Amino acid sequence: MTTPFRSRHRAGRRAARRDGQRRPGPRWGLRIGTGASVLLLSASGVGHAMVTGVESGIGRVDAFTGMSNRPGGGKGLNFLVVGTDGRDRLTEEEKRRYHLGGQPCHCTDTLMLVHLSADRDRASVISLPRDSYAEVPAHVDPVTGRPRDRRAMKLNAAYAEGGPSLTVRTVEHMTGVHIDHYLEVDFTSFMRSVDAVGGVEICTSRPLRDSYTGLDLPAGKSRLNGGQALQYVRSRHLDGSADLGRMQRQQRFLAALIDKVASSGVLMNPIRVKDVAGAMLESVRADSGFTANDLVDLGQAMRGFTASSSEFTSVPLASLEQPVPGVGSTVRWDPVAAPKLFQAIREDRPIAVRRDRPEPRATAVEVAPDRIQVRVADGSGRAGPAAAVARDLRATGFAIVGTPGDSATGRAPHTPHTPHTVIAYDPRWNRSARSLAAALPGAQLRPVAGQGPVLRVTVGRDHTEVRRVRAEEPAREPGGIAAITGDEAVCP
């Protein structure tokens, strides 16, 4: 059983007395707030006076003192963004409304490695699963003062065992990436920040409901206020993907927040920048080296930062459930793909595929097109439309069966003329039908009980185009890295 990091608040008080700063308030789990704060302040280009005013409200934490045998620093700047599960600063009404009962575990609820490129034109955000198998280095227990040997535990338990310093040491040991700055945030301030920018727009291909957090979103586009954003990034009981799906939603939300800030005019208004950044940073704890000079220098280089400048991924995994005696069920990092990812970070290289020629944006769908079988029939009365539709559907990834232009049974060359394109589907494959419909705008869905897994498209006279689609969550080949750019994650 891990020893709680009981000295955390006492150390915070001692640091506050040393630095002449206020005592930092208890923290509530960060998902993405600090990453957005750094990018927002950096991109704003506000002057020293304003940034110094914001900086003075940041609590300080000792994250690097006494560390040795660290990885060498590479190009760019690396932040370890950490959130704990404290919730003391929320009101009882907020706890009730957003389903925040229970006791905190005083461990890191979320960890993200944020890399800013040396030329400041790219930010790479890597989610580190909290249940990752980790071997924490030998260290001195901050409570008892006794030495402790290197041992296995879950990554999020390093904070409970030895606070920020042990967390940084563990991440550096696992990734080989030199951490330049440590940031820890109270998520309550993030809620206020979302409200300060007027809410953030999120798109989902299916309804999202989680009774644990109270999240209840319809399919399509929704504008989330601070409380709803909190529910969205906390939810982990939407499907079998649990924490992994939650990390992807956190990344999608961060991309949407960056897009909102970059496109809404906030960056052109120094007063709004200071208000929003102040809301984000009012409860941040950071290492003592994170100063106003860093913010101003970054700001001068990042005025043109947009959602397309960011890229998001999670550490590639080899095993999702590997029990470890005395530790519990852990996830194991892919021994081939994970080192490649962190090597790219050390070498300041992009992790997402970037095309020289932009392609038409693909619509995110719930079911990957390569998992959907489609038979295409001609109902337009014109020669060739079925073959063209089949070709275009195949190009976007759908599995085409049969000969395009044949009827659903394959016995007649054409179906009777139909004014509208129709997708006939077995109700058991309704998710696949919705995904196919996204590729055929205007198509009518027609349930046919007992039809089976093959969806049948009858091309009507109203057909105009086939749109590109992609799986809502990026797929990864064995040994590969699934990464997307921010503009792929935001609503079209």
Buried (B, 14 or more C-beta within 10 A) or exposed (E): EBBBBEBBBEBBEEBBEEEEBEEBBBBBBBBBBBBBBBBBBBBBBBEEEBBBBBBEBBBBBBBBEEBEEEBEEBEBBBBBBBBBBBBEBBEEEBEEBBBBEEEBBBBBBBBBBBBBBEEBEBBBBBBBBBBBBBEBBEBBBBBEEEEBEEBBBBBBBBBBBBBBBBBBBBBBBBBBBBBBBBBBBBBBBBBBBBBBBEBBBBBBBBEBBBEEBBBEBEEEEBEBEBBBBBBBBBBBBBEEBEBBBBBBBBBBBBBBBBBBBBEEEBBEBBEBBBBBBBBBBBBBBBBBEBBBEBBBBBBEBBEEBBBBBBBBBBBBBBEBEBEEEEBEEBBBBBEEBBBBBBBBBBEBEEBBEEEEEEEEEBBBBBBBBEBBBBBBBBBBEEEEBBBBBBEBBBEBBBBBBBBBBBBBEEEEEBBEEBEBBBBBBBEEBEBBBBBBBBBBBEBBBEBEEEBEEBBBBBBBBBBEEBBBBBBBBBEBEEEBBBBBBBBBBBBE
